[in-house]
Amino acid sequence: DLAMAACRASVALQQQAAMAKSTNHTAHNQSYKNHRNGIKKPFALKKGQRRALKGMDPKFLRNLRFAKKHNGKGRESEE
């Protein structure tokens, strides 16, 4: 019984090794799909408009607020 179990295990390992491998990632057809509607430039914002900050990194936005608040303050420049 022990020999039969070992034989079955070795056959199972051989079958697993013989299985076909599949690709994890491919860019096939993506370029074609992108060019179907044309790759467009991001539209320019009109005068007075700003990009939305929604979805940006919160740590970056917090630092941005402090930078804007303290812009121009600090050490006096020596001329």
Contacts in CASP RR format, 6 or more apart in sequence:
PFRMAT RR
TARGET T0000
AUTHOR 0000-0000-0000
METHOD contacts of the structure
MODEL  1
DLAMAACRASVALQQQAAMAKSTNHTAHNQSYKNHRNGIKKPFALKKGQR
RALKGMDPKFLRNLRFAKKHNGKGRESEE
45 51 0 8 1.000
53 61 0 8 1.000
END
